[in-house]
Amino acid sequence: MTSSGDIEEQEGAPRERCSFCGKFSGPFRIMVAGPFKASRKPNLFICEDCVNICVQVLNSAEENQTTSSKGMEESEKAELPKNLPPRERCSFCGKFSGPSRIMVAGTPTPSRKHGLFICEDCIDTCLHILAKDGISRWINQLIQEGETSP
């Protein structure tokens, strides 16, 4: 078994490791690849479970943001501090956080002391990729079932 970053080879077949939770890919765990390195291999992966957690975090953040600004006049909202903490950068697309771009933080690891961040745009892209992959798998399954039936 060899390991290179977030890709591990086991029995000759490469298995990707989720950069957020550390779980390996498998028949029931789909991974979405992040940006590619100079070696033309992706250097980040996120599994469908982590994408779903990110969606829950974003939904919760949006609910809290809506609740905290209810009853405020537009002029009061404009006076709210914008992005006081240091700006995070999305590990997938490289865009910075801001008042209109929410980031979800991953867990820091020994190799990534500051953790990973993924923006809502990249989470949305991951959802589209996972949906497309799910449909493709379903169609392939139907085709295989049709080929085996008499």
Backbone torsions as a table, in degrees:
resi	resn	phi	psi	omega
1	MET	NA	122.6	177.5
2	THR	-113.2	153.8	-179.1
3	SER	-132.8	136.2	177.2
4	SER	-138.3	95.1	-179.5
5	GLY	67.1	-119.9	-178.2
6	ASP	-101.1	17.8	175.7
7	ILE	-123.1	130.9	179.4
8	GLU	-125.0	138.8	175.6
9	GLU	-101.6	126.9	178.1
10	GLN	-132.9	121.8	-178.2
11	GLU	55.8	39.7	175.4
12	GLY	81.6	-13.1	-178.4
13	ALA	-105.5	124.2	179.1
14	PRO	-68.5	139.7	176.0
15	ARG	-124.3	128.9	179.4
16	GLU	-83.1	150.9	177.1
17	ARG	-114.7	131.7	177.2
18	CYS	-62.4	127.8	-179.0
19	SER	-73.0	-14.3	-178.6
20	PHE	-95.3	-44.1	-176.5
21	CYS	-112.0	-15.6	177.7
22	GLY	87.0	-0.6	179.4
23	LYS	-75.9	149.8	179.2
24	PHE	-88.6	155.7	175.6
25	SER	-69.1	161.2	178.9
26	GLY	-169.5	-174.1	-177.2
27	PRO	-62.0	-25.6	-177.7
28	PHE	-114.2	11.3	177.8
29	ARG	-129.4	109.5	-178.3
30	ILE	-91.5	138.9	178.4
31	MET	-112.5	144.8	171.8
32	VAL	-109.5	126.8	-178.6
33	ALA	-81.2	142.2	177.1
34	GLY	-90.0	-153.7	-177.6
35	PRO	-66.2	157.4	-178.3
36	PHE	-94.2	145.1	175.7
37	LYS	-84.7	-179.6	177.1
38	ALA	-62.0	-25.7	-179.8
39	SER	-77.7	4.8	-179.6
40	ARG	63.9	27.0	174.3
41	LYS	-121.6	144.1	178.8
42	PRO	-65.6	144.4	179.3
43	ASN	-105.3	-4.7	177.8
44	LEU	-136.7	146.3	174.0
45	PHE	-136.7	151.3	172.7
46	ILE	-136.1	132.2	-178.2
47	CYS	-86.5	163.9	-177.3
48	GLU	-63.4	-31.1	177.7
49	ASP	-63.6	-44.6	179.8
50	CYS	-68.0	-35.0	176.0
51	VAL	-61.5	-43.9	179.6
52	ASN	-64.4	-38.3	176.5
53	ILE	-64.0	-42.4	178.6
54	CYS	-60.0	-40.4	178.6
55	VAL	-62.2	-43.0	178.3
56	GLN	-62.3	-42.4	179.0
57	VAL	-63.3	-44.2	178.8
58	LEU	-62.6	-43.6	179.0
59	ASN	-61.4	-41.5	178.6
60	SER	-65.2	-41.9	179.3
61	ALA	-64.3	-39.7	179.7
62	GLU	-66.8	-39.6	177.8
63	GLU	-63.5	-43.9	179.5
64	ASN	-64.7	-39.1	-179.9
65	GLN	-66.0	-41.2	179.5
66	THR	-66.4	-43.7	-178.8
67	THR	-65.1	-41.5	-176.4
68	SER	-71.1	-23.2	-178.3
69	SER	-104.8	6.3	178.3
70	LYS	-65.8	141.5	176.4
71	GLY	79.9	1.2	179.3
72	MET	-93.0	143.7	174.7
73	GLU	-72.8	157.5	179.5
74	GLU	-58.8	-37.8	179.9
75	SER	-65.4	-34.8	177.9
76	GLU	-68.8	-39.4	179.0
77	LYS	-63.3	-37.9	-179.1
78	ALA	-66.9	-25.0	-179.3
79	GLU	-84.2	-9.9	179.9
80	LEU	-62.6	142.2	178.2
81	PRO	-62.2	139.5	-178.6
82	LYS	-109.9	115.9	170.9
83	ASN	57.3	55.1	179.3
84	LEU	-66.3	-43.0	179.9
85	PRO	-69.6	165.3	177.8
86	PRO	-55.2	146.3	-176.3
87	ARG	-79.8	131.7	175.3
88	GLU	-85.1	158.8	178.5
89	ARG	-121.5	132.6	179.0
90	CYS	-63.2	128.2	-179.7
91	SER	-70.6	-17.1	-177.9
92	PHE	-93.4	-50.1	-175.4
93	CYS	-107.3	-15.2	178.0
94	GLY	86.4	-1.2	179.4
95	LYS	-73.7	150.2	179.9
96	PHE	-87.6	155.2	174.6
97	SER	-70.6	162.4	179.3
98	GLY	-171.0	-176.8	-178.4
99	PRO	-58.7	-30.9	-178.1
100	SER	-106.5	4.5	179.3
101	ARG	-127.9	111.5	-179.0
102	ILE	-92.1	139.9	177.0
103	MET	-111.1	145.6	171.6
104	VAL	-111.2	130.1	-176.6
105	ALA	-93.7	139.4	172.8
106	GLY	-90.4	175.9	-179.7
107	THR	-80.5	132.6	176.4
108	PRO	-64.2	146.8	177.3
109	THR	-126.7	169.3	178.2
110	PRO	-57.8	-35.4	-179.8
111	SER	-81.5	-21.5	178.8
112	ARG	-128.1	83.5	-172.5
113	LYS	-62.5	-29.0	-179.0
114	HIS	-95.6	2.1	179.8
115	GLY	76.2	-174.9	179.3
116	LEU	-115.4	157.3	175.0
117	PHE	-131.4	147.1	175.3
118	ILE	-136.5	132.6	-177.6
119	CYS	-86.6	165.5	-177.9
120	GLU	-64.5	-29.8	177.4
121	ASP	-65.1	-43.2	-179.8
122	CYS	-70.7	-33.9	175.7
123	ILE	-63.0	-42.8	178.3
124	ASP	-62.0	-41.8	177.5
125	THR	-62.3	-43.1	178.1
126	CYS	-60.1	-41.5	178.4
127	LEU	-60.6	-41.8	178.6
128	HIS	-65.2	-41.8	179.0
129	ILE	-63.6	-44.5	-179.7
130	LEU	-64.9	-39.3	178.3
131	ALA	-64.8	-44.5	179.6
132	LYS	-62.9	-42.6	179.2
133	ASP	-64.4	-40.2	179.0
134	GLY	-63.0	-41.4	178.2
135	ILE	-65.4	-42.5	179.1
136	SER	-61.4	-43.5	178.8
137	ARG	-62.9	-41.0	-179.4
138	TRP	-64.8	-43.6	178.4
139	ILE	-63.2	-45.1	178.4
140	ASN	-60.7	-38.3	178.4
141	GLN	-64.8	-41.4	178.1
142	LEU	-63.8	-40.5	179.6
143	ILE	-64.4	-44.4	179.9
144	GLN	-64.2	-39.3	178.3
145	GLU	-65.9	-37.2	178.7
146	GLY	-67.6	-34.1	179.8
147	GLU	-72.7	-29.1	-177.6
148	THR	-90.5	-13.5	179.9
149	SER	-82.6	148.8	-177.7
150	PRO	-70.5	NA	NA
